[in-house]
């Protein structure tokens, strides 16, 4: 499938986990892809790797300019860079709150701020093909224990997605988000490694998703690629759940 041929994409946090899977999938489907990350060593082969910190407005500005300078235009932005946090509201101090919100929310704001002028220009040439996709989370729509800070940041991402979709729909720019359930990523792996019983903790995470397993990064990437594709030309202001049914299903206990 080469449905993204001729499109140019920028993926933040694209050198590991979900971001790397997204970058690889967009590339496989024909897009030219720039990856923006703190450490670009995991960027998929064939991508334009740009070292940048999404908490730095100058870094983001320069990375977006470098991608456009290389490709000539920008059609798709996938704002995926994010960090996690564990604890109740009593467990995370103000500095950690500022850090997580700076990366998870303001990082997306900075990326959009510098990408939007280029996306507007591209929208005139490729109607329906210009988009922004945010990596949100099931944490935005379901109460998860010991995820207060992380959930607050992803709730903000969901609201940001809807507001941006309203602001830019008449400019031909679609804005959506994907809401993964617990995904099998390096961050979750590190979280499991710190658990008293990693095997039991993994089993608990798998059991809370109705399909009984963690979501794969490739499954999230396929959803992002759909939202970026011409097939989604009428899709904006949407949160696409990729969570094994966690958001909407309430199963009876297995017998």
N, C-alpha and C positions, 0 to 999 in steps of 0.2 A: 504494500500500500504506500503510495507516494502522494497522499492528499494534501500534504503541507509543502509541496514543491513550490519554490519561489517565495516562501515566507521566511522572514528573519526573526529569530526569537532570542530573548534574554532571560536566563534562569538564575535567580539569586539562590545562594546556598546549593549550587548545582554540582558540587564536587563530592557529595556523599549522600547516602540514604535516599530518601524520596527525590531530592533534587537531582542527583546523578541519574536516577532511573528516568526522571522526566526528560532531562537533557538527552539521554540516549534514545528515548522513544521519539522525541521530536526530530532528532537527527535521522533516525531510521525511516521516518515517514516523509523525509525530503526537505525539512527545514535546515537553514543554516542557524547554528546555535552558539551564542556566547554564554559562558558560565562565569558568574560573579561569585567569588567566595574568598574567605580569609586565607584558606590554604587550598590551592588549586590542584594539588597533586593527584586528587582522585577524579578530576574532570574527565569525562569520556573522551576517548580518542576521536579526533575530528572536530571537536568544539574549539572555540576561541576562548582560552582561559584568561580571566582578568582578576587579579588579586585586588580585593577591596573589602572594606568593612562597612556594613550597612548602617552602623551608628555614626559614620562620618559622611556628612553631606557632600564634602569635596570628593571623597572617594567614589561615591555613587555617581556624582555628576561626571567625573572623569571616565568612569567605566562605561556609562551609557554613551558618552561621546565617542569612546574608543570603539564600541560595538557598531555604532552608526557609521563611524568613519571607515570601518572595515567592510561593512555590508552595504552601505549606501542608504538603507532604510530600516525601520523597525516596525514589525507588525504585531508581535506577541510578546508580552511580559508575563513571566511566571514568578511571582513573589513568594518564594518558598523559605528563605532564610529564617531560622527561628531557633530558640533555645527552650529548654524545659525547666521546670521547677517542681519540687515536691514539698508538700506541707499544707497545713491549715493556715489561716490568717495570722495565727500566733507564731508560726515557725519561720516566716520569711521577713527579714528586716527591710527597712526603707530602701537601702542601697540595692538589694536584690530585686525589689519591685521596680525600681527605676531601670535597672539593667535589662530585665526581661521585657518590659514595655518598650524600652528603647529599641531593642532588636526586633521583637515580634510585631509591634505596631508601627512605631515611627520608621523602622526600616522599610516597611511597605510604603509609607507616606513619601519618604525620600525617593524611593525608586520610581513611584508614579509621578512625582513632581518633575523629575528630569526626563522621564520617558514620554509624558503626555504630548509635548510639542511635536515629537517625531511620530507618535501614533496618530495624531490628527492629520498630519501630512499623508501618512500611508493610507488612512481611511478613505481619502478622496480617490485613490487609485484602486483599492481593493475592498469594495463594500462588503461588509459581513465577515471579513477576514482579519479584522483588527480587534485585539482583545487583551484584557488583563485577567489573570487567574491568580487568586490568593490561595495558599495552603492554610486552611483553617483547621478545624478538629471537631470530633464528636464532643469534646469538652465545651464547645460553645453552646450546645443544645441539651446536654445531659449533665446532671450533677454527679461528678466523680469524686470519690474520697481522696483527700490529701492532694488536691490539685487546684487550690484556690487561686493562686497567682497565675498559673498557666491558663486556667479556665477564664479568668478575667481578661487576659490578653487575647485569647481566641474569641471571646464574646465581642471584644472590640473589633477584631478582624471581620467578623460576620457583619456587624453594623457598618463598618467602613466599606465593605463590599457593596451593600445595598445603597449606601449614600453615593458612592462613586458611580454605580450603575445608573442612578437617576441623573447625576450631574452630566454624564458623558454619552448617554444613549443617542441624543440628537446630533452628536459629533461623529457617530458611526463607530464608537468604541464600546465594545461589550465588556462587562465586568462581572465575573463570577468567582465562586470559591469551591474548593473541594473540602469535604469534611471526612477525613479518614477516621476509622476506629483505631484501636491500638495497632500500630504497624510494626512489622519485624524490621527494625532499623538499628543502626549502631547505638543511638541514644537509648532505645529500649533495652538493648543488650547490656549497656553499661548499668542501667537501672536494675536489671535482673542480677547482674554480678554483685551488686551491693546488698542484695536481699539476704536475709539469714538463711533462707532455703530457696535458691534460685529455681530449682525444678518445680517446687510447689507454687512459687510466685508466677512462673510462666503458665502453669496449669490454671491458676486463678484468672489470669488475664485472658486466656483462651476461652475459659468457660463463660465469662460475662458477655462474649459476643455470640449471638444465636447460632452462627455457623460453626462455632466451636474451634476457631483457629484465629491467629493473628492475620491481619491484612498484609499483603505483600506490597513492597514498594512498586513493583511492576504494575499491580492492579490500580494503584493510585495514579501512576504515570499514564495509563491508558485513559483514565477519566479526564486528566488534564489535557491530553492530546485531543480528545473529543471536543472539549470546550474551546480549544484553540483552532479547531478545524472548520472549514466551510459548512460542514454538516450541522454545526451549532449556530448558524447565522441568525437564528431567531431566539437564541438563548442568552438572556442577560438578567442580572439580579437574582441568580439561582445559586443555592448551596447544594452541591451534589454529594450526597452521602456515599462513602465507600467504606462501610463499617460492618459488613457481615450481618446487617439487620439490627444492629445495636440501637439505632435511634428510634425505630418504629415498632419493633416486634416485642411482644411480651409472651414468651413461651411458658407453658406449664412445665414443672420439673419432669425430667425424663424418668420413665418408670422401668 
